[in-house]
Amino acid sequence: MSTLCFSQEDTSKWKALISFGLNSPSQDGLIQPFEANSINFPSINLGIQHMFKPQLGAKLDFGYNRFTNANNSPDFKVNYTRINAQLVYDTTRDLSFLPLGIGMVLHAGPGYTMIKPLDIYRENKNSYLNVMAGLELHYTMSKTVSLFVDGSYIMGFAGDFDPITDGAGSFNGNMLTLTFGASISLSGCRTCN
């Protein structure tokens, strides 16, 4: 989640990012007979980003996802929360074919996932390391604001449930997210209108 950087302006250095959207958990992260809906709402991402160079930066972001059972599954709900530290690469300068005002940003980095089942399975909490990678498309609204869409994949590094009953209503798999949001400058805005 970044800004368009044709030159390293002060407005590009620090950004706040917020986005909302959908998630899709991998079914192999659930034990039988549990099955999640393939598309779930909501996914919420909050982050802060700093660009060290015009094209290279880092961000720290927090993500919250909720998913629920499919129709043919026992009832369950899971809160999937993560925190990630990621490198950010703004490819806009490299992709000269993009229309003016459109940018493409890649991001990737490690993090930590916390799983909290709800309802009757709330004791089956789970935590594990993850790595996240994604691609964002930005549309510049002004010097300080851009709108973006982000597609990200979060790969979890969780062990098998042991005993298997610890997996009832819980999750130890991967997650795909699609969110829409805004990137807002936190720096260099004294003369921005």
C-alpha positions as CSV (number, residue, x, y, z in Angstrom):
1,M,0.0,0.0,0.0
2,S,1.9,2.9,-1.3
3,T,1.8,6.2,-3.3
4,L,2.8,7.0,-6.8
5,C,6.3,8.3,-6.9
6,F,7.6,10.0,-10.0
7,S,10.1,11.9,-7.7
8,Q,10.6,11.4,-4.0
9,E,8.4,14.2,-2.7
10,D,7.8,14.8,1.0
11,T,4.2,13.7,0.6
12,S,5.4,10.2,-0.5
13,K,7.6,9.5,2.5
14,W,5.0,8.7,5.2
15,K,1.6,7.2,4.4
16,A,-1.4,5.9,6.4
17,L,-3.3,3.1,4.7
18,I,-6.8,1.7,5.3
19,S,-8.7,-0.8,3.2
20,F,-11.8,-3.0,3.4
21,G,-12.8,-6.1,1.4
22,L,-13.2,-9.8,1.2
23,N,-11.2,-12.9,2.2
24,S,-11.0,-16.5,1.1
25,P,-9.4,-19.1,3.5
26,S,-7.9,-22.3,2.2
27,Q,-10.0,-25.3,2.9
28,D,-7.0,-27.4,3.8
29,G,-6.5,-25.3,6.9
30,L,-9.7,-26.8,8.4
31,I,-10.3,-30.3,9.7
32,Q,-13.1,-32.5,8.5
33,P,-16.1,-32.0,8.5
34,F,-15.6,-28.2,8.8
35,E,-15.7,-26.1,5.7
36,A,-15.6,-22.4,5.3
37,N,-17.5,-20.1,2.8
38,S,-15.2,-19.5,-0.2
39,I,-15.8,-15.7,0.1
40,N,-16.2,-14.0,3.4
41,F,-16.6,-10.4,4.7
42,P,-15.0,-8.5,6.3
43,S,-11.3,-8.0,5.7
44,I,-9.9,-4.9,7.3
45,N,-6.3,-3.7,6.8
46,L,-4.6,-0.8,8.6
47,G,-1.0,0.2,8.0
48,I,1.7,2.9,8.1
49,Q,4.4,3.1,5.4
50,H,7.7,4.9,5.0
51,M,9.5,5.2,1.7
52,F,13.3,5.2,2.0
53,K,13.9,5.8,-1.7
54,P,11.5,6.8,-4.5
55,Q,10.8,3.1,-5.2
56,L,11.7,1.3,-2.0
57,G,10.1,1.4,1.4
58,A,8.7,-0.6,4.3
59,K,5.3,-0.8,6.0
60,L,3.9,-2.2,9.2
61,D,0.3,-3.4,8.8
62,F,-2.4,-5.0,10.8
63,G,-5.1,-7.2,9.2
64,Y,-8.4,-8.5,10.6
65,N,-10.5,-11.2,8.7
66,R,-13.6,-13.0,9.7
67,F,-14.9,-16.2,8.0
68,T,-17.8,-18.5,8.7
69,N,-19.0,-22.0,7.9
70,A,-20.4,-23.1,4.6
71,N,-23.9,-24.4,4.4
72,N,-22.9,-28.1,4.6
73,S,-20.6,-27.7,7.5
74,P,-21.0,-27.6,11.3
75,D,-21.5,-24.0,12.5
76,F,-18.3,-22.0,13.3
77,K,-16.8,-18.6,13.1
78,V,-13.1,-17.6,13.1
79,N,-11.4,-14.3,13.7
80,Y,-8.1,-14.3,11.7
81,T,-5.8,-11.5,12.8
82,R,-2.3,-10.8,11.6
83,I,0.5,-8.3,11.8
84,N,3.2,-8.0,9.1
85,A,6.4,-6.1,8.4
86,Q,6.8,-5.8,4.7
87,L,9.1,-4.4,2.0
88,V,7.4,-2.2,-0.5
89,Y,8.5,-1.7,-4.1
90,D,6.8,0.9,-6.3
91,T,7.1,-0.4,-9.9
92,T,5.5,2.7,-11.5
93,R,8.7,4.1,-12.9
94,D,9.5,0.7,-14.4
95,L,6.2,0.3,-16.1
96,S,6.0,3.2,-18.6
97,F,2.9,1.8,-20.3
98,L,0.7,2.6,-17.3
99,P,-1.6,5.6,-17.8
100,L,-0.8,8.8,-15.9
101,G,-2.1,8.7,-12.4
102,I,-2.0,4.9,-12.2
103,G,0.6,3.1,-10.2
104,M,1.5,-0.5,-9.3
105,V,3.1,-1.5,-6.0
106,L,4.5,-4.8,-4.8
107,H,4.7,-5.7,-1.1
108,A,6.0,-8.8,0.8
109,G,7.2,-9.7,4.2
110,P,6.9,-11.9,7.3
111,G,4.4,-11.7,10.0
112,Y,2.4,-13.4,12.8
113,T,-1.1,-14.8,12.6
114,M,-3.5,-15.2,15.5
115,I,-6.6,-17.4,15.2
116,K,-9.5,-17.0,17.6
117,P,-12.5,-19.3,17.0
118,L,-15.8,-18.1,18.3
119,D,-19.0,-19.8,19.6
120,I,-18.5,-23.2,21.2
121,Y,-14.9,-23.8,19.8
122,R,-13.4,-20.7,21.5
123,E,-10.8,-22.7,23.3
124,N,-9.1,-23.9,20.1
125,K,-7.0,-20.8,19.6
126,N,-4.0,-21.0,17.3
127,S,-1.0,-18.8,16.4
128,Y,1.8,-19.2,13.8
129,L,4.2,-17.4,11.6
130,N,3.2,-16.2,8.1
131,V,4.6,-14.6,5.0
132,M,2.5,-12.2,2.9
133,A,2.8,-11.0,-0.6
134,G,0.6,-8.8,-2.7
135,L,0.1,-6.4,-5.5
136,E,-1.7,-3.0,-5.4
137,L,-3.0,-0.8,-8.1
138,H,-3.3,2.9,-7.2
139,Y,-5.2,5.7,-8.7
140,T,-4.0,9.2,-7.7
141,M,-6.7,11.6,-6.4
142,S,-4.4,14.4,-5.3
143,K,-0.9,14.9,-4.0
144,T,-1.9,13.5,-0.6
145,V,-4.5,10.8,-1.4
146,S,-4.6,7.8,-3.7
147,L,-7.3,5.0,-3.9
148,F,-6.1,1.5,-4.4
149,V,-7.1,-2.2,-4.8
150,D,-4.9,-4.8,-3.1
151,G,-4.8,-8.5,-3.8
152,S,-2.7,-10.4,-1.2
153,Y,-1.9,-14.0,-0.4
154,I,-0.9,-14.9,3.2
155,M,0.9,-18.2,3.6
156,G,0.8,-19.7,7.1
157,F,3.5,-21.8,8.7
158,A,1.4,-23.8,11.1
159,G,1.9,-27.3,12.3
160,D,-0.8,-30.0,12.1
161,F,-3.4,-30.0,14.9
162,D,-2.2,-32.3,17.7
163,P,-4.6,-33.7,18.9
164,I,-6.8,-33.3,15.8
165,T,-9.7,-32.2,18.1
166,D,-7.7,-28.9,18.6
167,G,-8.7,-28.1,15.0
168,A,-12.5,-28.1,15.6
169,G,-13.7,-24.7,14.5
170,S,-10.1,-23.5,14.2
171,F,-7.8,-22.8,11.3
172,N,-4.1,-23.4,10.3
173,G,-4.0,-22.5,6.6
174,N,-3.5,-19.8,4.1
175,M,-5.6,-16.8,3.2
176,L,-6.3,-14.8,0.1
177,T,-7.6,-11.2,0.5
178,L,-9.0,-8.6,-1.9
179,T,-9.4,-5.1,-0.4
180,F,-10.2,-1.6,-1.6
181,G,-8.9,1.5,0.3
182,A,-7.1,4.8,0.5
183,S,-3.5,5.9,1.0
184,I,-3.2,9.2,2.8
185,S,0.0,11.3,3.2
186,L,1.2,12.0,6.7
187,S,4.2,14.1,5.7
188,G,5.0,17.2,3.6
189,C,1.4,18.5,3.5
190,R,1.7,22.1,4.6
191,T,1.1,23.5,1.1
192,C,-0.9,20.6,-0.3
193,N,-4.5,21.4,-1.4
